[in-house]
C-alpha cells in the first residue's frame, strides 16, 4: 500500500466546529495532509484563529461564521468553500454541544438545543455537502463526529446520548442513499478526550471523574485531540475508499470493556 493513499493534496475540505478542540485538530490535520480547508464555527474569531494557524503552516484556509442549526448557514458555508476553492471533496460535520441535566430536570430549551446542534445541525451540514458533491460529480467523503455516548448511557446526558444515537443511524442511511453517487459517509465516536466541550469542564475537574476514566478506559487515559483527528482524516482519504456506513470507535477501548 502506497502512502499516497493518505495524501489529500488538491482536495478541498470543510470543517464545522473548527474553532476549537477536535474540530481544530481535524482542520489542522487535513491541512497537513495537503487539503485546502474551510473553517466554520459559531464564534468567528475562533475559526479565524484556526485558519490562521493553517496559513502560518503554509496551507490554504479561510474562516466563516457558521451556526449549524441554521440550514441556510450550512448551505452558505458549503457554497463559500466551493466558490473559494472550486469544489468540495470532504465534509467534516463536527460541531457539537452538551448541556448536562438529569433527565427529570431537563427543560425544553436545553433538550432542543442539544438535539438541534448535534443531530439536526449535523444533517443540515451533511445535506448541503451531499448536494454539492452530487452536482459537481466525482463523489466525496463526509465524516461526522458522533460519540461513545451513542452506544453507552451516561447520567445527565439523555439529550446528548439520544442525539448521537440518531447521528449513527443517519450515517448508515446517508451511506446507503448516496453510495451510488460515490459519496462515502462515515463517522468517528470519540470517548473521553482532552477536549472538553463548553459547559462540561466542571465534570472533568472532579477527581472522581478522573478516577472513573482511568478505571473504565482500557488504555487508562483520555485521548489527545489529534488521536481523534487521525481516524477522521483516514476515513476521508483514498485509503478508506471502500469504507462507508461505519462509525469508528475512538475511545481507548471504553466500549469494549
Residue frames as qw, qx, qy, qz and C-alpha x, y, z in Angstrom:
[[0.000, 0.888, 0.461, 0.000, 0.00, 0.00, 0.00],
 [0.419, 0.396, -0.009, 0.817, 1.37, 3.40, -1.01],
 [0.208, -0.453, -0.445, 0.744, 1.39, 6.27, 1.47],
 [0.066, -0.066, -0.353, -0.931, -0.09, 8.29, -1.40],
 [0.320, -0.492, -0.766, -0.262, -3.44, 6.83, -0.37],
 [0.368, -0.654, -0.486, 0.447, -3.33, 9.09, 2.68],
 [0.256, -0.120, 0.139, 0.949, -2.42, 12.20, 0.68],
 [0.198, 0.753, 0.590, -0.213, -5.16, 14.84, 0.37],
 [0.190, -0.366, 0.273, 0.869, -3.27, 17.23, -1.89],
 [0.113, -0.089, -0.589, -0.795, -5.62, 19.01, -4.27],
 [0.280, -0.532, -0.792, -0.108, -8.69, 18.19, -2.22],
 [0.170, -0.434, 0.089, -0.880, -10.99, 20.73, -0.59],
 [0.400, -0.345, -0.814, 0.241, -12.35, 20.13, 2.90],
 [0.294, -0.586, -0.011, -0.755, -14.86, 21.95, 5.09],
 [0.418, -0.141, -0.786, 0.434, -14.99, 21.54, 8.88],
 [0.399, -0.718, -0.216, -0.528, -17.81, 22.61, 11.17],
 [0.722, -0.692, -0.005, 0.012, -16.96, 23.39, 14.76],
 [0.781, 0.371, -0.165, 0.475, -13.42, 24.15, 13.57],
 [0.032, -0.865, 0.163, -0.474, -12.72, 26.84, 16.14],
 [0.346, -0.605, 0.610, -0.377, -11.56, 24.66, 18.99],
 [0.733, -0.193, 0.598, -0.260, -10.98, 21.14, 20.29],
 [0.678, 0.100, 0.701, 0.198, -11.49, 18.22, 17.95],
 [0.524, 0.803, 0.282, -0.004, -12.63, 20.47, 15.09],
 [0.037, 0.919, -0.368, -0.139, -9.42, 22.47, 15.22],
 [0.505, -0.402, 0.743, 0.178, -7.31, 19.31, 15.39],
 [0.683, 0.400, 0.603, 0.102, -9.18, 17.88, 12.39],
 [0.389, 0.918, 0.056, -0.056, -8.80, 21.08, 10.37],
 [0.148, -0.813, 0.541, 0.158, -5.07, 21.28, 11.10],
 [0.611, -0.160, 0.761, 0.144, -4.62, 17.60, 10.27],
 [0.654, 0.627, 0.423, 0.023, -6.43, 17.96, 6.96],
 [0.234, 0.948, -0.195, -0.087, -4.21, 20.88, 6.02],
 [0.338, -0.629, 0.685, 0.146, -1.05, 18.97, 6.94],
 [0.661, 0.129, 0.729, 0.120, -2.30, 16.17, 4.69],
 [0.270, 0.009, 0.552, 0.789, -2.49, 18.62, 1.79],
 [0.073, 0.691, 0.696, 0.180, -6.12, 19.74, 1.76],
 [0.015, -0.299, 0.000, -0.954, -7.36, 23.30, 1.43],
 [0.246, -0.399, -0.826, 0.313, -9.68, 23.91, 4.36],
 [0.266, -0.568, -0.191, -0.755, -12.81, 25.96, 5.05],
 [0.274, -0.114, -0.754, 0.586, -13.13, 26.52, 8.80],
 [0.356, -0.527, -0.321, -0.702, -16.59, 27.20, 10.18],
 [0.346, -0.298, -0.756, 0.469, -17.80, 27.82, 13.72],
 [0.165, -0.851, -0.492, -0.083, -20.34, 29.87, 15.60],
 [0.353, -0.848, 0.063, 0.390, -17.54, 32.01, 17.08],
 [0.657, 0.741, -0.041, 0.136, -15.85, 33.55, 14.05],
 [0.070, -0.861, 0.489, -0.121, -12.74, 34.65, 15.96],
 [0.697, -0.343, 0.629, -0.024, -12.02, 31.04, 16.93],
 [0.835, 0.376, 0.378, 0.138, -12.36, 29.68, 13.41],
 [0.371, 0.902, -0.178, 0.130, -10.27, 32.57, 12.10],
 [0.371, -0.720, 0.585, -0.042, -7.56, 31.57, 14.58],
 [0.815, -0.009, 0.573, 0.082, -7.64, 28.01, 13.21],
 [0.680, 0.699, 0.170, 0.144, -7.44, 29.26, 9.63],
 [0.058, 0.928, -0.358, 0.089, -4.50, 31.49, 10.58],
 [0.623, -0.471, 0.624, 0.040, -2.69, 28.51, 12.09],
 [0.822, 0.322, 0.445, 0.149, -3.13, 26.64, 8.81],
 [0.462, 0.870, -0.021, 0.171, -1.86, 29.55, 6.74],
 [0.254, -0.845, 0.469, -0.040, 1.10, 30.05, 9.09],
 [0.710, -0.244, 0.651, 0.111, 1.98, 26.42, 8.41],
 [0.066, -0.315, 0.681, 0.658, 1.98, 27.02, 4.66],
 [0.214, 0.380, 0.893, 0.114, -1.54, 25.78, 3.93],
 [0.170, -0.237, -0.333, -0.897, -4.64, 27.40, 2.43],
 [0.184, -0.485, -0.820, 0.241, -7.66, 28.14, 4.58],
 [0.152, -0.375, -0.053, -0.913, -10.39, 30.64, 5.28],
 [0.031, -0.252, -0.811, 0.528, -12.90, 31.09, 8.08],
 [0.305, -0.355, -0.404, -0.786, -16.62, 31.75, 8.09],
 [0.382, -0.101, 0.563, -0.725, -19.21, 32.22, 10.83],
 [0.500, -0.053, -0.767, -0.398, -21.49, 29.20, 10.95],
 [0.502, -0.124, 0.593, -0.617, -24.41, 28.19, 13.13],
 [0.078, 0.054, -0.946, -0.311, -25.21, 24.63, 12.05],
 [0.249, 0.437, 0.757, -0.417, -28.74, 24.89, 13.43],
 [0.388, 0.680, 0.028, -0.622, -29.46, 27.31, 10.61],
 [0.794, 0.299, 0.497, 0.185, -29.88, 25.38, 7.38],
 [0.427, 0.897, 0.039, 0.111, -29.07, 28.49, 5.36],
 [0.263, -0.837, 0.475, 0.072, -25.77, 28.90, 7.20],
 [0.717, -0.174, 0.650, 0.182, -24.76, 25.36, 6.27],
 [0.673, 0.606, 0.380, 0.189, -25.64, 25.92, 2.63],
 [0.166, 0.975, -0.140, 0.055, -23.75, 29.23, 2.60],
 [0.494, -0.657, 0.553, 0.135, -20.69, 27.61, 4.17],
 [0.745, 0.109, 0.608, 0.252, -20.57, 24.86, 1.55],
 [0.497, 0.822, 0.231, 0.155, -21.12, 27.40, -1.23],
 [0.107, -0.946, 0.300, 0.055, -18.29, 29.57, 0.13],
 [0.632, -0.392, 0.625, 0.237, -15.91, 26.60, 0.16],
 [0.690, 0.398, 0.546, 0.260, -16.82, 25.74, -3.41],
 [0.299, 0.945, 0.090, 0.093, -16.55, 29.34, -4.59],
 [0.274, -0.867, 0.402, 0.108, -13.20, 29.92, -2.87],
 [0.402, -0.452, 0.771, 0.202, -11.53, 26.64, -3.82],
 [0.342, 0.309, -0.653, -0.602, -13.52, 25.44, -6.85],
 [0.693, -0.133, -0.644, -0.295, -15.16, 22.32, -5.40],
 [0.541, -0.507, 0.483, -0.465, -15.81, 20.36, -2.20],
 [0.601, 0.233, -0.761, -0.072, -14.37, 16.89, -1.65],
 [0.454, -0.152, -0.779, 0.405, -14.53, 16.39, 2.12],
 [0.383, -0.635, -0.055, -0.669, -17.07, 17.50, 4.72],
 [0.373, -0.038, -0.778, 0.504, -16.34, 17.11, 8.43],
 [0.457, -0.633, -0.287, -0.555, -19.58, 17.52, 10.39],
 [0.530, 0.043, -0.640, 0.554, -18.04, 18.10, 13.80],
 [0.199, -0.423, 0.188, -0.864, -19.99, 20.86, 15.60],
 [0.580, -0.372, -0.725, -0.005, -21.43, 19.68, 18.91],
 [0.211, -0.511, 0.310, -0.774, -22.66, 20.79, 22.30],
 [0.511, -0.296, -0.797, 0.131, -23.58, 19.21, 25.61],
 [0.314, -0.513, 0.186, -0.777, -25.78, 20.65, 28.37],
 [0.321, -0.040, -0.913, 0.248, -25.64, 18.18, 31.28],
 [0.524, -0.260, 0.158, -0.796, -29.00, 17.79, 33.00],
 [0.282, 0.051, 0.925, -0.249, -30.58, 14.98, 34.97],
 [0.033, -0.304, -0.803, -0.511, -33.42, 13.56, 32.89],
 [0.171, -0.707, -0.673, 0.134, -36.09, 14.74, 35.33],
 [0.190, -0.731, -0.113, 0.645, -34.61, 18.24, 35.29],
 [0.332, 0.031, 0.552, 0.764, -34.22, 18.57, 31.52],
 [0.302, 0.633, 0.296, -0.649, -36.21, 21.53, 30.19],
 [0.694, 0.621, 0.364, 0.013, -37.48, 22.00, 26.66],
 [0.235, 0.937, -0.242, -0.094, -34.90, 24.65, 25.74],
 [0.293, -0.617, 0.721, 0.119, -31.85, 22.58, 26.72],
 [0.712, 0.145, 0.686, 0.036, -33.26, 19.43, 25.07],
 [0.605, 0.763, 0.228, -0.018, -33.93, 21.24, 21.80],
 [0.059, 0.902, -0.407, -0.128, -30.55, 22.97, 21.80],
 [0.459, -0.421, 0.773, 0.123, -28.62, 19.73, 22.26],
 [0.672, 0.323, 0.663, 0.067, -30.63, 17.81, 19.67],
 [0.450, 0.878, 0.104, -0.125, -30.69, 20.71, 17.20],
 [0.008, 0.835, -0.525, -0.168, -26.91, 21.19, 17.24],
 [0.393, -0.384, 0.831, 0.084, -25.75, 17.57, 17.47],
 [0.517, 0.269, 0.809, 0.078, -28.31, 15.87, 15.23],
 [0.438, 0.817, 0.364, -0.094, -30.22, 18.38, 13.11],
 [0.033, 0.901, -0.314, -0.298, -27.17, 20.58, 12.53],
 [0.431, -0.320, 0.788, 0.303, -25.15, 17.54, 11.55],
 [0.546, 0.460, 0.692, 0.106, -27.81, 16.62, 9.00],
 [0.306, 0.925, 0.113, -0.195, -28.04, 20.13, 7.52],
 [0.158, -0.748, 0.549, 0.337, -24.24, 20.18, 7.10],
 [0.464, -0.077, 0.846, 0.251, -24.16, 16.74, 5.51],
 [0.505, 0.655, 0.560, -0.058, -27.13, 17.52, 3.27],
 [0.203, 0.927, -0.119, -0.294, -25.56, 20.73, 1.96],
 [0.216, -0.570, 0.725, 0.320, -22.30, 18.91, 1.26],
 [0.539, 0.169, 0.820, 0.096, -24.07, 15.97, -0.34],
 [0.480, 0.796, 0.328, -0.166, -25.96, 18.23, -2.72],
 [0.087, 0.864, -0.392, -0.304, -22.76, 19.97, -3.75],
 [0.351, -0.366, 0.832, 0.225, -20.94, 16.68, -4.29],
 [0.579, 0.420, 0.699, 0.004, -23.78, 15.23, -6.37],
 [0.382, 0.888, 0.126, -0.222, -23.96, 18.38, -8.51],
 [0.043, 0.819, -0.512, -0.256, -20.23, 18.58, -9.19],
 [0.937, 0.247, -0.236, -0.068, -19.76, 14.81, -9.71],
 [0.457, 0.534, -0.620, 0.348, -16.80, 12.72, -8.69],
 [0.734, -0.389, -0.542, 0.128, -18.09, 11.66, -5.29],
 [0.056, -0.690, 0.339, -0.637, -16.71, 12.78, -1.96],
 [0.533, -0.156, -0.754, 0.350, -16.34, 11.89, 1.70],
 [0.398, -0.664, 0.012, -0.633, -18.45, 13.02, 4.63],
 [0.532, -0.051, -0.730, 0.426, -17.26, 12.26, 8.15],
 [0.429, -0.721, -0.131, -0.528, -19.37, 13.09, 11.20],
 [0.135, 0.310, -0.735, 0.588, -18.34, 13.28, 14.82],
 [0.703, -0.458, -0.449, -0.307, -20.51, 11.01, 16.92],
 [0.245, -0.602, 0.563, -0.510, -19.59, 9.83, 20.44],
 [0.249, 0.010, -0.956, 0.152, -19.34, 6.73, 22.59],
 [0.315, 0.182, 0.522, -0.772, -22.50, 8.23, 24.11],
 [0.618, 0.194, -0.371, -0.665, -24.30, 6.88, 21.04],
 [0.669, 0.067, -0.736, -0.085, -23.71, 3.37, 22.39],
 [0.460, -0.214, -0.705, 0.495, -23.43, 3.75, 26.18],
 [0.270, -0.846, -0.359, -0.286, -25.71, 5.65, 28.53],
 [0.396, 0.125, -0.394, 0.820, -24.32, 8.43, 30.72],
 [0.200, -0.718, -0.573, 0.341, -26.14, 10.11, 33.62],
 [0.030, -0.734, -0.098, 0.672, -27.14, 13.75, 32.88],
 [0.006, -0.380, 0.571, 0.728, -26.71, 13.23, 29.12],
 [0.542, 0.400, 0.721, -0.162, -30.11, 11.94, 27.96],
 [0.471, 0.820, 0.077, -0.315, -30.43, 14.54, 25.18],
 [0.060, 0.724, -0.626, -0.283, -26.81, 14.16, 24.08],
 [0.385, -0.128, 0.911, 0.068, -26.95, 10.35, 24.03],
 [0.573, 0.554, 0.569, -0.205, -30.23, 10.42, 22.07],
 [0.365, 0.855, -0.153, -0.335, -28.83, 12.89, 19.54],
 [0.034, -0.595, 0.768, 0.234, -25.62, 10.93, 18.98],
 [0.520, 0.122, 0.844, -0.043, -27.58, 7.70, 18.61],
 [0.551, 0.735, 0.304, -0.253, -29.51, 9.45, 15.87],
 [0.142, 0.802, -0.479, -0.327, -26.26, 10.54, 14.25],
 [0.335, -0.276, 0.886, 0.162, -25.11, 6.92, 13.99],
 [0.541, 0.448, 0.708, -0.069, -28.32, 5.92, 12.22],
 [0.355, 0.868, -0.006, -0.347, -28.07, 8.96, 9.96],
 [0.110, -0.611, 0.704, 0.346, -24.59, 7.83, 8.88],
 [0.430, 0.064, 0.893, 0.116, -25.94, 4.44, 7.81],
 [0.472, 0.688, 0.518, -0.190, -28.88, 5.89, 5.91],
 [0.234, 0.877, -0.208, -0.365, -26.88, 8.55, 4.04],
 [0.255, -0.438, 0.803, 0.312, -24.25, 5.95, 3.14],
 [0.474, 0.308, 0.823, 0.063, -26.96, 3.83, 1.55],
 [0.386, 0.827, 0.335, -0.232, -28.65, 6.71, -0.26],
 [0.181, 0.919, -0.250, -0.247, -25.52, 8.40, -1.58],
 [0.653, -0.324, 0.619, 0.292, -23.28, 5.44, -2.33],
 [0.674, 0.507, 0.481, 0.238, -24.32, 5.34, -5.98],
 [0.234, 0.965, -0.009, 0.120, -23.03, 8.91, -6.34],
 [0.708, 0.320, -0.352, 0.522, -19.64, 7.86, -4.99],
 [0.202, -0.683, 0.284, -0.642, -20.18, 9.69, -1.71],
 [0.610, -0.119, -0.729, 0.286, -18.91, 7.84, 1.34],
 [0.398, -0.685, 0.075, -0.605, -20.43, 8.69, 4.74],
 [0.709, -0.110, -0.614, 0.330, -18.73, 7.58, 7.93],
 [0.367, -0.848, 0.040, -0.379, -18.25, 8.73, 11.50],
 [0.433, 0.236, -0.695, 0.523, -15.95, 8.63, 14.47],
 [0.630, -0.667, -0.305, -0.254, -17.15, 8.02, 18.02],
 [0.273, 0.498, -0.557, 0.606, -14.67, 9.58, 20.45],
 [0.627, -0.513, -0.558, 0.176, -14.63, 8.65, 24.12],
 [0.407, -0.858, -0.079, 0.303, -13.01, 10.70, 26.87],
 [0.635, 0.514, 0.056, 0.574, -10.79, 13.20, 25.06],
 [0.411, -0.177, -0.219, 0.867, -8.52, 16.06, 26.12],
 [0.135, -0.299, -0.270, -0.905, -11.02, 18.42, 24.50],
 [0.009, -0.420, -0.772, 0.478, -13.79, 19.42, 26.89],
 [0.027, 0.606, 0.545, 0.579, -16.98, 20.86, 25.43],
 [0.113, -0.360, 0.189, -0.906, -18.25, 24.12, 26.82],
 [0.644, -0.381, 0.064, -0.660, -20.34, 23.78, 29.99],
 [0.956, -0.151, -0.244, -0.068, -18.86, 20.38, 30.90],
 [0.400, 0.558, -0.552, 0.474, -15.45, 21.36, 32.30],
 [0.476, -0.520, 0.428, -0.565, -16.76, 21.13, 35.86],
 [0.977, -0.079, 0.048, -0.191, -17.30, 17.40, 35.41],
 [0.799, 0.403, -0.320, 0.311, -13.79, 16.72, 34.12],
 [0.066, 0.647, -0.469, 0.597, -12.30, 18.66, 37.04],
 [0.789, -0.439, 0.182, -0.388, -13.91, 16.26, 39.53],
 [0.082, -0.527, 0.845, -0.032, -11.24, 13.81, 40.83],
 [0.654, 0.082, 0.704, -0.265, -13.87, 11.08, 40.93],
 [0.730, 0.637, 0.053, -0.243, -14.45, 11.51, 37.19],
 [0.244, 0.735, -0.630, -0.057, -10.71, 11.33, 36.56],
 [0.374, -0.288, 0.866, -0.168, -10.54, 8.08, 38.50],
 [0.749, 0.348, 0.476, -0.303, -13.52, 6.68, 36.59],
 [0.577, 0.735, -0.272, -0.228, -11.87, 7.48, 33.25],
 [0.058, 0.597, -0.799, 0.027, -8.69, 5.67, 34.23],
 [0.471, -0.097, 0.835, -0.268, -10.60, 2.65, 35.52],
 [0.690, 0.447, 0.484, -0.299, -13.11, 2.27, 32.69],
 [0.563, 0.762, -0.255, -0.193, -10.87, 3.04, 29.70],
 [0.974, -0.045, 0.053, 0.214, -8.57, 0.10, 28.92],
 [0.601, 0.498, -0.137, 0.610, -5.79, 2.44, 27.79],
 [0.566, -0.504, -0.422, 0.497, -6.12, 4.18, 31.14],
 [0.218, -0.343, 0.004, 0.914, -6.21, 7.80, 29.98],
 [0.440, 0.754, 0.257, -0.415, -8.06, 10.40, 27.98],
 [0.714, 0.359, 0.384, 0.462, -7.30, 10.69, 24.29],
 [0.207, -0.411, 0.157, 0.874, -5.39, 13.54, 22.71],
 [0.497, 0.631, 0.169, -0.571, -7.43, 15.59, 20.25],
 [0.318, 0.573, -0.613, -0.442, -5.18, 14.58, 17.35],
 [0.176, -0.087, 0.981, -0.012, -5.89, 10.93, 18.17],
 [0.478, 0.544, 0.612, -0.319, -9.48, 11.54, 17.06],
 [0.335, 0.754, -0.209, -0.524, -8.40, 13.67, 14.11],
 [0.090, -0.400, 0.850, 0.331, -6.28, 10.86, 12.66],
 [0.333, 0.265, 0.905, 0.007, -9.15, 8.38, 12.21],
 [0.379, 0.752, 0.331, -0.426, -11.39, 11.12, 10.82],
 [0.187, 0.725, -0.449, -0.487, -8.78, 12.05, 8.23],
 [0.222, -0.155, 0.939, 0.213, -8.23, 8.38, 7.37],
 [0.406, 0.488, 0.754, -0.168, -11.96, 7.95, 6.69],
 [0.342, 0.837, 0.074, -0.421, -11.84, 10.97, 4.38],
 [0.070, -0.636, 0.638, 0.428, -8.79, 9.72, 2.49],
 [0.694, 0.351, -0.498, -0.383, -8.43, 7.39, -0.52],
 [0.113, 0.270, -0.928, 0.232, -7.08, 4.79, 1.93],
 [0.342, 0.209, 0.763, -0.508, -10.69, 4.31, 3.08],
 [0.313, 0.199, -0.444, -0.816, -12.16, 4.24, -0.43],
 [0.502, -0.168, -0.779, -0.335, -14.18, 1.06, 0.22],
 [0.216, -0.303, -0.747, 0.550, -15.47, 2.07, 3.67],
 [0.264, -0.302, -0.148, -0.904, -18.89, 3.65, 4.11],
 [0.690, -0.452, -0.344, -0.449, -21.68, 3.50, 6.69],
 [0.732, -0.148, -0.525, 0.409, -19.21, 2.91, 9.54],
 [0.289, -0.882, 0.129, -0.350, -18.93, 4.73, 12.88],
 [0.711, 0.239, -0.527, 0.400, -15.44, 4.02, 14.22],
 [0.639, -0.748, -0.163, 0.077, -14.89, 3.91, 17.98],
 [0.461, 0.529, -0.330, 0.632, -12.03, 6.19, 19.04],
 [0.561, -0.702, -0.010, -0.439, -12.34, 5.71, 22.77],
 [0.019, -0.578, 0.750, -0.320, -9.30, 3.90, 24.09],
 [0.336, -0.028, -0.941, -0.002, -11.33, 0.71, 24.33],
 [0.319, -0.069, 0.460, -0.826, -14.07, 2.16, 26.53],
 [0.763, 0.103, -0.035, -0.637, -16.92, 0.45, 24.69],
 [0.699, 0.228, -0.675, -0.057, -15.00, -2.83, 24.52],
 [0.058, 0.281, -0.774, 0.565, -14.54, -3.02, 28.29]]
